[in-house]
């Protein structure tokens, strides 16, 4: 048994750790045993567990759990990048959120993580031409999690959406890798344009709570947007912007603001 677990860990250490944590959680809180077994331990892979969670959370009188499970299983089977992105997102949450102490927490309890994985399935549906179904997943994700991401938006890996209340990301928005954003963030348009009209967020950007980034503008890599800011103009890389409308108030303060999660305008200490 130990040899088998070692082989599995070598192939998928993230999933192996989740299962180890799940067994410990069942021992610590037996009343959650049914939930944890059904959500995690009954599944052979992380992808199968994510498909189960997706179908359980988004099912309604309009769309059965079984149909949604089949859609999710098909998506994960057809596109291995979905599973890899899910792992990168999970590690991002664990590394950046001080309230996250175990790998299993985002899958079971954090709506930002779950909403992002639901978006990823909707985006796959959009790419393969199943756009009405993609819109349905978008609608249910918004209803269930309070996160409204258009399925055509493009979002990179290693993304954390913390608290994830009232998130809006528009159709032509692009979000790079290793981005962190807090609740009430909007990546929106400025009017009724029908073409490319939403922000392009570079890698490693930190977006504070309540920030609004509007229009087809670029936010440079490793920059910071202060909480409550309204960004209407380009942001150079490695800068901090704040205010309404947002203006450059200094350097980003470190080379990885989205990882450091330091929202203080004086910058962050990158020496530790």
Rosetta blueprint (number, residue, H / E / L):
1 X L
2 X H
3 X H
4 X H
5 X H
6 X H
7 X H
8 X H
9 X H
10 X H
11 X H
12 X L
13 X H
14 X H
15 X H
16 X H
17 X H
18 X H
19 X H
20 X H
21 X H
22 X H
23 X H
24 X H
25 X H
26 X H
27 X H
28 X H
29 X L
30 X H
31 X H
32 X H
33 X H
34 X H
35 X H
36 X H
37 X H
38 X H
39 X H
40 X H
41 X H
42 X L
43 X L
44 X L
45 X L
46 X H
47 X H
48 X H
49 X H
50 X H
51 X H
52 X H
53 X H
54 X H
55 X H
56 X H
57 X H
58 X H
59 X L
60 X L
61 X L
62 X L
63 X L
64 X L
65 X H
66 X H
67 X H
68 X H
69 X H
70 X H
71 X H
72 X H
73 X H
74 X H
75 X H
76 X H
77 X H
78 X H
79 X L
80 X H
81 X H
82 X H
83 X H
84 X H
85 X H
86 X H
87 X H
88 X H
89 X H
90 X H
91 X H
92 X H
93 X H
94 X H
95 X H
96 X H
97 X L
98 X L
99 X L
100 X L
101 X L
102 X L
103 X L
104 X H
105 X H
106 X H
107 X H
108 X H
109 X H
110 X L
111 X H
112 X H
113 X H
114 X H
115 X H
116 X H
117 X H
118 X H
119 X H
120 X H
121 X H
122 X H
123 X H
124 X H
125 X H
126 X H
127 X H
128 X L
129 X L
130 X L
131 X H
132 X H
133 X H
134 X H
135 X H
136 X H
137 X H
138 X H
139 X H
140 X H
141 X H
142 X H
143 X H
144 X H
145 X H
146 X L
147 X E
148 X E
149 X E
150 X L
151 X L
152 X L
153 X L
154 X E
155 X E
156 X L
157 X L
158 X L
159 X L
160 X E
161 X E
162 X L
163 X L
164 X L
165 X L
166 X L
167 X E
168 X E
169 X E
170 X L
171 X L
172 X L
173 X L
174 X E
175 X E
176 X L
177 X L
178 X L
179 X L
180 X E
181 X E
182 X L
183 X L
184 X L
185 X L
186 X E
187 X E
188 X E
189 X L
190 X L
191 X L
192 X L
193 X L
194 X L
195 X L
196 X L
197 X L
198 X L
199 X L
200 X E
201 X E
202 X L
203 X L
204 X L
205 X L
206 X E
207 X E
208 X L
209 X L
210 X L
211 X L
212 X E
213 X E
214 X E
215 X L
216 X L
217 X L
218 X E
219 X E
220 X L
221 X L
222 X L
223 X L
224 X E
225 X E
226 X L
227 X L
228 X L
229 X L
230 X E
231 X E
232 X L
233 X L
234 X L
235 X E
236 X L
237 X L
238 X L
239 X E
240 X E
241 X E
242 X E
243 X L
244 X E
245 X L
246 X L
247 X E
248 X E
249 X E
250 X E
251 X E
252 X L
253 X L
254 X L
255 X L
256 X L
257 X H
258 X H
259 X H
260 X H
261 X L
262 X L
263 X L
264 X L
265 X L
266 X L
267 X L
268 X L
269 X L
270 X L
271 X L
272 X L
